[in-house]
Amino acid sequence: MKNKTKMKISFGTVTITDMAKRLVADALDSGRISCGKYVRQFEKEFARLAGTKMAVAVSSGTDAVCLALAVLYDFGAKRGDEIIVPALSFVATANAVLQAGFKPVFVDIDRQTLNIDALKIESAITSRTRAVVPVHLMGKPADMDAINSLAKKYRLYVIEDAAEAHGAVYKGKNVGSLGDMAAFSLYVAHIITTGEGGIVTTNKPEFAEVIRSLRSHGRACKCEACVINTNSGYCAKRFSRSDNQDIRFVFERIGFSSKMNELEAAIGIGNLAIYNEILKERRKNLYYLMNKFKKFSPYLVTIKKELYEEIGPHAFPFIIQEQAKFTRNQLAGYLSKKNIDSRTLFSCIPTQCWGFGFLGYKIGDFPHAEYIGNNAIHIGVHQDIGKDGCDYFIDSIEEFLSRNAK
Ligand SMILES: Cc1ncc(COP(=O)(O)O)c(C=O)c1O
């Protein structure tokens, strides 16, 4: 047992493997550091892990959501069309909708799961709705059967925001393979990381092709591997247009500058090599904490695991209930004194994030998302915490409640 007075629980950790260091050095020596062979290798390995036919890497998780949405312009969507998103998420989900040129339409969450309340989606659908973006918040899979059946009924696309859901499983299928496309974040706080980065998974080659164009300014050339860039070879497609244009400088759609580079992909490939090990450790921590936490009801509760799912062990969320006689600031401040790093569990985007005020929502429109926005916290469950760290956290909460609950 570690000396408890010296215990420190950080929110995140990052493991840079020897393999990653070797591949980064190799990329630097090769002279090619922008999107190339390592990005393609990372995409292939990530797709295999997610259980999808393909994956396209981009610069961030936010861009992954944004570009997946922007694909829809090639498939009938118009600028200003509506996209349904949960009222509670990391703000990036809704930022991405606006950045893609759509209007976010918010739906309240289910307070037990922290995810969009599927029963409230139908009344938010209009003739301009094009897609639903369920977020698997804190790695807990959203109610995908209900969402997919509504999407089928109203001919909507489903784009999973799986930023926090690496390793989550829903009814035997991996999260990231449950809709038309899915977006993952590869930022350092996430289970698979490239430092900064994001990736879109899909089973539809026509979507992957458009994302390759979108991430590179909307240009007309969007091959999986560019022969010019790989071996200075001759590209038969380049001047094949009858209008005598170079397809590298034909811009078919409004694009973004959002490629992943070779150094990031190299870190990611090194990370994938230890993914199963990390996932196992993090999941052990998460389920251990979830089990131990039951004794803190009715003051504090966490999410539940259903028999048909595995939760992606991104973090450990907990919610201060109405019965508690303390505030979130008091609890987070106490944890901080104990060297336990915590984060608040986001905000209700339309009513608690000021930038969204122009959409006209008002406090009270999303009671469950607002409650979580005022009363919930999360801490890390990463591979360096271990059982001692989990026990230290549980003991600290116990001590706090014994002094403050009643
Ligand atoms: C639910 C959700 N969506 C999107 C993102 C955006 O990812 P990134 O920070 O890589 O842009 C995050 C980031 O953590 C997230 O939690």
The ligand as an SDF file (V2000), in Angstrom:
LIG
                    3D

 16 16  0  0  0  0  0  0  0  0999 V2000
  -17.9290   14.4820  -26.5740 C   0  0  0  0  0  0  0  0  0  0  0  0
  -16.7780   15.1770  -27.2480 C   0  0  0  0  0  0  0  0  0  0  0  0
  -16.9060   15.5340  -28.5270 N   0  0  0  0  0  0  0  0  0  0  0  0
  -15.8970   16.1480  -29.1870 C   0  0  0  0  0  0  0  0  0  0  0  0
  -14.6940   16.4050  -28.5750 C   0  0  0  0  0  0  0  0  0  0  0  0
  -13.6230   17.1480  -29.3150 C   0  0  0  0  0  0  0  0  0  0  0  0
  -12.4040   16.4990  -29.4280 O   0  0  0  0  0  0  0  0  0  0  0  0
  -11.0420   17.3350  -29.5940 P   0  0  0  0  0  0  0  0  0  0  0  0
  -10.7120   17.9360  -28.2810 O   0  0  0  0  0  0  0  0  0  0  0  0
  -10.0630   16.2930  -30.0440 O   0  0  0  0  0  0  0  0  0  0  0  0
  -11.2990   18.3620  -30.6420 O   0  0  0  0  0  0  0  0  0  0  0  0
  -14.5030   16.0300  -27.2390 C   0  0  0  0  0  0  0  0  0  0  0  0
  -13.2170   16.2740  -26.5680 C   0  0  0  0  0  0  0  0  0  0  0  0
  -12.8770   15.7310  -25.5710 O   0  0  0  0  0  0  0  0  0  0  0  0
  -15.5760   15.4060  -26.5510 C   0  0  0  0  0  0  0  0  0  0  0  0
  -15.4540   15.0600  -25.2600 O   0  0  0  0  0  0  0  0  0  0  0  0
  1  2  1  0
  2  3  1  0
  2 15  2  0
  3  4  2  0
  4  5  1  0
  5  6  1  0
  5 12  2  0
  6  7  1  0
  7  8  1  0
  8  9  2  0
  8 10  1  0
  8 11  1  0
 12 13  1  0
 12 15  1  0
 13 14  2  0
 15 16  1  0
M  END
$$$$
